[in-house]
Amino acid sequence: MNYKLILVRYGEIALKGKETRKRFENTLVSNIKNALDKSNLPNKITKEWGRIYVHTTQINKCIDVLQRIFGVYSVSPAYQTSSDITSISKLSVDISKEKLNKGKSFAIRTTRTGKHEYTSQDVAIKVGDGVVKATKAKVDLTNPDFELSIEIRNDKAFLFTERISCAGGMPLGTQGTVLALIDEPKSVLAAWHLMHRGCKTLFLTYNDSIKKNLKHFSDNWFVKPDVLSVSSKEDLYEEINKIAVKKKFDAIVTGHTIFGNSQKTLSDIKQLKRHVNFPILHPLISMNEKEIINKCSEIGLTL
């Protein structure tokens, strides 16, 4: 059996008010669409309250892209059927017969949204009975060999067997705009943290050798590669103020850390705050070297 769609979940968006939530959902859908189109992957995106669905014939490749979209918390390749309990049971048995046999155990996890003539427990019992008869496997709700999740939403039902973690955070472009000062790869990690919180980011660098890292990073995370350069570090403060005013940035972000030469770092921060008339953020300031190396590796940055 082949999956037909990907069920996309988000997190913090669900905590927002109705209008803000709708706007953030639309931004997330737009970001997903742009990334999939940029990757030349066939897709059709639909959504309803609380869920986004990606319909595609390239399930695995689309999942790889979705894992790098800010605001997507998890995804599940899924099968779809109607909310009719008989249809759910039949599809569940078909899926389970590919995974189970007499020596294995299973569990059915059911959730339900909307009005139905049955409860979630009714579904679990009917499906469980059907799976036992078809596979001779046994039920184990504590430590099963195989789990089948059934998510019933109004007149549809979605069946899946895994939840794949993604970037999380907030959709890019929903939380203001920042200017990231990039002088070494770990500065890109600092920018990533602000993007993870939904901030649109422009990169400013006086180090031409870092541009290759920025291009790779932008492509990998489907970020528009807005990069500006200054001729030398001596012009940095003047250029920061000029660009920040012109582009109406909300804050400046740097890659400063206090491991290593902390005295120099604190002196540099002091000078920056003295000359720059905008809020300055230091998301890496409390991280140690090992944490930074691990996080850079995790998001595909080479130090």
Secondary structure, DSSP 4 states (H G I P E B T S, - for coil): ----EEEEEESGGGGS-HHHHHHHHHHHHHHHHHHHHHTT---EEEEETTEEEEE-S-HHHHHHHHTTSTTEEEEEEEEEEES-HHHHHHHHHHHHHTT--TT-EEEEEEEEES--SS-HHHHHHHHHHHHHHHH--EE-SSS-SEEEEEEEETTEEEEES--EE---S--TTSS-EEEEEESSHHHHHHHHHHHHTT-EEEEEES-GGGHHHHHHHHHHTT----EEE-S-GGGHHHHHHHHHHHHT-SEEE----SSSSHHHHHHHHHHHHHH--S-EE-TTTT--HHHHHHHHHHHT---
